[in-house]
Amino acid sequence: MTPADLANVRFAQAPAPMLEATLAFSQLGLRPRPVPPAARPLFTLIRNGRGPMFLDPLVNDPDWGVELVETSPRTLIRSELARLWQTNPPLWLRNLAEGDAEERHVVGSAVRAWYDHSVAPRRELIDSLFHHDVRLRGHVLTQDGVPGLLNSIHPDLVYRDGVLVFPHPLDLTWDLEGQGFELRPTAQWTGRPLWSWSPEDTSTYILSYPVLGESRPAVRQPTDAALARLLGETRAAVLTVLRTPLSTSDLADRVGVSLSSASQHATVLRDAGLIRTIRDGQKVTHSLTLKGMTLLGL
């Protein structure tokens, strides 16, 4: 990632319901649930957690999304089916690859049926979790910049020295050529971060990742007394003052403890995942993680 790439990292504006639907289907092995008969063709299209990109256009309106699925370019359908079915695809998939209108409608109906079953009843919660995640990570962006934001997304995702590394089934390297990418928190996926690109614009890269938590994001701010009972008075004070990033010496001054005590409390909170510590040469800065923000009700 070049400086131009870092400058072009941005959040999506809203969840994409078709993407949420296909990710929910990909999670069926972990979250078993009934599948409506009309949605069963998705078992053929989504294999081993992977599905064709024409199934999940990145639009906010599900009706428009289904229309885009049914009118996907034939070249995109062919290339995606060839990627997933390299040998012996079923006859109806071969017909779909040739642009058969009836098979296109079957796929559109399957996506719609699954969306209505798995996403529509949770749409308000999905939207709330999406915007909650973006708001919290916006705090991280303000405090720690884009590198800190990227390192906050997932334990297995690490940005260091201009390179972003995360698990992937294939050994791939991408040069973004200054395009950066879009961040998409999703409430329907709990696995590793997912790397993809927009079928409409292959230079638009997307990183999807699990939202922070699976509960409603309206968190009541705990009282100072409640935090003290949970963490101990001094440690609760350390966590509270780190609403603003501080060095160890500033932290000790703000809380009124020795430098060694401040360092010890910071270590315990860091080990619990409530704060992060960034070292830049001789400078050490402590700040809240997303878990710490959530605990404070931010």
Sequence and secondary structure as in RCSB ss.txt:
>XXXX:A:sequence
MTPADLANVRFAQAPAPMLEATLAFSQLGLRPRPVPPAARPLFTLIRNGRGPMFLDPLVNDPDWGVELVETSPRT
LIRSELARLWQTNPPLWLRNLAEGDAEERHVVGSAVRAWYDHSVAPRRELIDSLFHHDVRLRGHVLTQDGVPGLL
NSIHPDLVYRDGVLVFPHPLDLTWDLEGQGFELRPTAQWTGRPLWSWSPEDTSTYILSYPVLGESRPAVRQPTDA
ALARLLGETRAAVLTVLRTPLSTSDLADRVGVSLSSASQHATVLRDAGLIRTIRDGQKVTHSLTLKGMTLLGL
>XXXX:A:secstr
  HHHHHT EE SS  HHHHHHHHHHTTTTS     GGGTTHHHHSBTTB  GGG    S HHHHHHHHHT  HH
HHHHHHHHH  S   HHHHHHHTT HHHHHHHHHHHHHHHHHHTGGGHHHHHHHHHHHHHHHHHHHHHHHHHHHH
HHS TT EEETTEEE   SS      TT   EEEEESS  SS EEEEETTEEEEEEEEEE S SS S      HH
HHHHHH HHHHHHHHHTTS B HHHHHHHHT  HHHHHHHHHHHHHTTSEEEEEETTEEEEEE HHHHHHTT 
